[in-house]
Amino acid sequence: MLRCCAVGLLLLGLPALVGCSGNSKTAGKVSVSGSVSVKGVPLADGVVLFEPLEKQNTSASAVLVGSNFSISAANGLQPGMYLVRVSTSGEENKPVDPNAPLTPSGSNLPGSNKSETKKPTIPPEWGGKSKQQVEIKADGPNKFDFDIK
């Protein structure tokens, strides 16, 4: 009878021990979110990259969706200082051919074609030569709204 009770208590306590061990995928990592704009205009297309500056063994990148980004705790960052880089797709705009005849609808007038719309340019101090830093905190919130000037 004593043996049966001991086994029963062990089986009852096992789920509690497993629950306390934490999820190894998210252990020590936190979620990060925010938005990116260029001169006050939301950046609809781009990527935000977080590179560790201390002894963290995590880095992450997030694709902008409607100028917003989000990194879940499962893919998140350990607390500490990070270098931030922002980039866009780098698609070049098509120049307007000055010799092309105008269409009746005016669809080839400068500014009427989406491909002629200038994409925001990310300055080097936010891109390849970035010195932008943020601190990821264990207790959050880790929400960053970057307005690139």
Residue pairs with C-beta under 8 A, 6 or more apart in sequence:
23 74
25 74
26 73
26 74
26 76
28 78
28 79
29 58
29 73
29 74
29 75
29 76
29 77
29 78
30 73
30 76
30 77
30 78
30 79
30 136
30 137
30 138
30 140
30 142
31 70
31 71
31 72
31 73
31 76
31 140
31 142
32 50
32 60
32 62
32 69
32 70
32 71
32 76
32 77
32 136
32 142
32 143
32 144
33 68
33 69
33 70
33 71
33 142
33 143
33 144
34 48
34 68
34 69
34 143
34 144
34 145
34 146
35 42
35 67
35 68
35 69
35 145
35 146
36 42
36 43
36 46
36 48
36 64
36 67
36 69
36 86
36 145
36 146
36 148
37 43
37 67
37 145
37 146
37 147
37 148
38 120
38 121
38 122
38 147
38 148
39 120
39 147
39 148
39 149
40 147
41 120
42 66
42 67
43 64
43 67
43 86
43 88
43 120
43 148
44 64
44 66
44 67
45 64
45 88
45 89
45 119
46 63
46 64
46 86
46 87
46 88
46 89
46 122
47 61
47 62
47 63
47 64
47 86
47 87
47 88
48 61
48 62
48 64
48 69
48 84
48 85
48 86
48 146
49 59
49 60
49 61
49 84
49 85
49 86
49 87
50 59
50 60
50 61
50 71
50 77
50 82
50 83
50 84
50 134
50 136
51 59
51 82
51 83
51 84
51 85
52 58
52 59
52 77
52 78
52 80
52 81
52 82
52 83
53 80
53 81
53 82
53 83
53 133
54 80
54 81
55 80
56 77
56 78
56 79
56 80
56 82
57 78
58 76
58 77
58 78
59 77
59 82
60 71
60 75
60 76
60 77
62 69
62 70
62 71
63 69
71 77
77 136
77 142
78 136
79 135
79 136
79 137
79 138
80 135
80 136
81 133
81 134
81 135
81 136
82 133
82 134
82 135
82 136
83 130
83 131
83 132
83 133
84 126
84 130
84 132
84 133
84 134
84 144
84 146
85 126
85 127
85 128
85 130
85 132
86 122
86 126
86 127
86 130
86 146
86 148
87 122
87 127
88 119
88 120
88 122
89 119
91 119
93 115
93 116
93 117
93 118
93 119
94 113
94 115
94 116
96 108
96 110
96 113
96 116
100 108
102 108
102 109
106 112
107 113
110 116
111 117
120 148
122 148
123 148
123 149
124 130
125 131
125 132
126 132
126 146
126 148
132 146
134 144
136 142
